[in-house]
Amino acid sequence: MRTARLLGEGRSFYHVMSRVVDRQMVFKAKDKEVFRKIMRNLEAFTGVRVVTYCLMTNHFHLLLDIPDRDGLPPLSEEELLEVLPLLYDSAAVQSVAQELDRARESGNEEWRQEILGRYEKRRGDLGRFLKELKQRVTLYMNKRLNRTGTLWEGRYKSVLVEGSEAALITVAAYIDLNPVRAGLVQNPEDYRWCGYAEAVSGSRGAKQARSGLGTILSESLQDSDFRSDWRRTQNRYRLFLYDQGIERSANQETGEPARRGFSEETVEKVISKRGQVPVPRILRHRVRYFCDGAVLGTANFVNEVFEREQECRMRFGEKRETGARKMRGADWGELRVLRDLQKDVIGVP
């Protein structure tokens, strides 16, 4: 029996991850470009916002901003016909337009609302967004690889993340540092298929990527009308994203002096002993809390979800009285999780 997912109230944030079946390395450069296009089109179609993402050769990570569905304005005919071409060909769009015309001409308002309702229910829905994303990517990959059947290894994993800057910037950095942890690049901006790299690239998608990262700043979270400035977002995010303490050798060509700091070997030893390591350092490694912690945020947020969701009682037992659990392996400040992981919390990249 499947365990029910923990859902937020109103506007909510989720870290989701899914792997290819048997962890096969199937996504090439072109496939990642197609994946990103499908993701961006679905983002515009559904109103589910991608804060940041990382597309790897056999899995993906997304940090998603799910709107409060009760606060979404009703979908109009004009809006529907504007976004339909993002996901459907011209024949399908024309078919919907003609059906709307017939409903309007007949004066049957119930029919017209039924047509709009087919697409209305897909807006602001986490499950529908992920289901359609994975299905569309599967269709593309199966055709390219001349294969059939499922592409993905079971259900996607999801963690409900508190809508605070501290929680969101931590998870976002973890996602954008995936290619660094995997040894694919030295710096996250060098990996084309992550949100941070797209934001700094100046490419066509940079505006969307910058806007996504801008939503996790405290000012944006507190005021929905606040317009984030990328220069401010980049400085704050980059300071958090980069590990300022790593040692640096002198560069005679540029005249850059050496800088003392911890060696990689020392860091690895501290991690293996589960010592308290600065968060930017720990994010270069695999942190199970971001995939298996169930809920992540301050103690108040985790406890509120625990008290609200009866599923938590069934999942963790009647004797458990509080939800928030401290995170191991680093000094995580005020961040807490719902699921207390016991072993291999911090792993190899």
Secondary structure, DSSP 8 states (H G I E B T S, - for coil): --------SSSEEEEEEEEBGGG-----HHHHHHHHHHHHHHHHHH--EEEEEEE-SSEEEEEEEE--GGGS----HHHHHHHGGGTS-HHHHHHHHHHHHHHHHHT-HHHHHHHHHHHHTTTT-HHHHHHHHHHHHHHHHHHHHT--S--BSSS-EEEEE-SSHHHHHHHHHHHHTHHHHTTS-SSGGG-TTBHHHHHHHTSTTHHHHHHHHHTTSHHHHH-TT----HHHHHHHHHHHHS-TTB-B--BTTTTB--B--B-HHHHHHHHHTT--B-HHHHTTSEETHHHHSSEEE-HHHHHHHHHH-HHHHHHH-TT-----EE--SB--TT-EESS---S-SEE--
